């Protein structure tokens, strides 16, 4: 007796189950990451204003530097997922190990280059004379944890590619708990001050990296994959990650330009802009979780040669992105009166942010499409197109943003330029997805 072909409804349910199973734990892990900074801020904040200011400068430098290497997670997810789809688990884990070795090498390079430059970087940022010594102390210690942080990124990509987002959640929660405990003990119990906070975070990051390496090593032994560095494989990982690095740098340039323009508009505007960026980052976690699911699922389907499955999954995830964007947009509108007083009691800052938040709310369905299609193309290994698309978006955003102060516009106009940027991203990603050129099957692209 032949089995009946799956119905459209059953296909949607299958995709929904996969998306939920991968996206929910991924969301938890994403939220856990900024909790590291929040915990450090809360603990160091009680040491004094100068210490807190120093931490703020050091954290901004460190997080900006590490975010540049997020391609280690993205590129590894796609490459590993393809091999999982092709049914070659040893090769998938071998590919993941190449990504981890690349992360270790890049981490060592960052330490060697950045450590001597710490005082100059802190001075360049413009830290005050009272805050600078604390910023230098924190940054010098925390840089030692960069290799572990990059290994965590790459290893997270390995497990996502293996369709496992639960383990990264557990590791992130354990790391956060350890970070808080170590900070309290070293800062207050041992009396190390801000240096204790830095060492606590470094030790927690190293523990997370060790946990990931144990998990990956067990998988390698189980499937007979080698753990030794493979120069050719490491080079291939670097080549796959290079376009995603261009994409990330372009996106960071857009955010930095937006902040620079906001600073030219006035103190109330830049304060309101910072509040809105905080909310924007929070909203992005929900959408990015679905995009992470997309990376893993699309890579697996293409590795298995299932082009129709990839198309169906893409279509369903876009529907999820739009729905999530609508819900998030409505939440932003409803929560504005409650959200703003949590960050500021200044009426001028609240009034400035109030209208700009409406633009953010309207943008959320667009952002839902952008995040999902970004994840789909990453999962397909279409990094070269993503790099060019983001460069085009940066070129479109730059004059629009610079015209805001020139034409006497305010923060709402600046976020209108941000909406234009998101629309440009949506159009470039939609055109690529619609063309079908991203669909390349096989264990490698």
Beta strands, then each sheet from edge to edge (+ up, - down):
end
